[in-house]
Amino acid sequence: MLWTDKSLAATFGIMAALGVVLGSLAYAIAHKTFRWEGFTTAEDLGNHIIGGILMGFGGITALGCTIGQGITGFSTLALGSIVTFFSIIAGSAATLKYQYWKLAKQA
């Protein structure tokens, strides 16, 4: 949280993120619905880590939120947003094909 903000000030964004985590923890404990969840295999964890890295890279490359580029940017017919939107679709299709290929290989 302090990678880009060296002032060490507790900004609204930092406190909102902390509030979401602590608020949801308090609710789950109060309603006795708290449970630990995790990944079933190391491969599943790796897939999620790679996906997170790619989403972060895509957000930075698109100069903003990937979904925001696809929805609001596309509606203004911004060329960069249109390229981003179709890149999101292509990446999703490629990922689905890879996942289907892995499932067929296991069967």
N, C-alpha and C positions, 0 to 999 in steps of 0.2 A: 504494500500500500504506500510505502514511502519511496519507491524507486524513482518516480519522477517529481516528487514534491519533497524538497530537502528542508522545508521550513519546520518540520515536525509539529505542525499545527493540526489539531483534531478538526478537520474540515467536515462539512455536511456529508460528503460522499463516504468518508471513512466511518463516520458515526452511523450512517444509514446502513452500511454493510454490516457493521458490528451489531447494530440493533436488530437486523433481520435474523442473524444467527442466534443471538441470545434470546430474542423474543420467541422464535420457533422452538428453541430448546426448552424454555420455560413452559410454553403451551404443551409440548409433548410430555414433559414430566408431570405437569398438573393433571393432564387427562389420561395418564398412564398408557400412552401410545408410543413412548420412546423405544427405539430399537436401533441396533447397529446394523448397517448394511455395508456390503462390500462387493468386490468383484469375485466371480467364481474361479477364474484362472488367471495366471500371469499374462497369458495371451490377451485375454479380455481387457485387463488393465493396460497393457501396451497399446491396444487398439484405441482405447479412450484417450490415452496420453498423446498419441500421434494425432488423433482427431482434434484434440484441444490445441495442439501446436499449429495445425493447419488452419483452424478457425481463427486463431490469433493472428497468424500471418496474413490470412485473407482480409481480416478487419483492418489491419494496418495498411496493406497494399491497396485496399479499396478506399482508404482515407475515411473510414467511419465504420459504423455497424454494418455487418453484412446484410442483415434483414432490412435495415433502414435503407441501404443502397438499393435493394431490390424493390421495395415498395414505394418509398417516397421519391427516390431519385429517378426511378423508371417513369413515374407519372409526370415528371417534368421533362422527359425525353433527353436527359443528360447522357451523353455518349458513354462516359465512364461508368455510369450506373447500369446502362444497358449491357455493356460488356461484363460487368460484375454479375448481373442477374443471370446471364447465360452461362457464365463460368460456374456459378453456384449450381445450376441445373446439371451441367456437364460433370462436375465433381460428384454430385449426388448420384447420378446415373452410373458413373464409374465405380463408386464405392458399392452400390447395390450389386453390380455385376461381379465385383470381386467377392463380396459376401456370398452370393449364390454359387460362385465357382468353388469357394471353400466348402460350402455345405454339400455340393455334389461330389466333391473329392472325398469327403468323409464317408459318404453313403456307399 
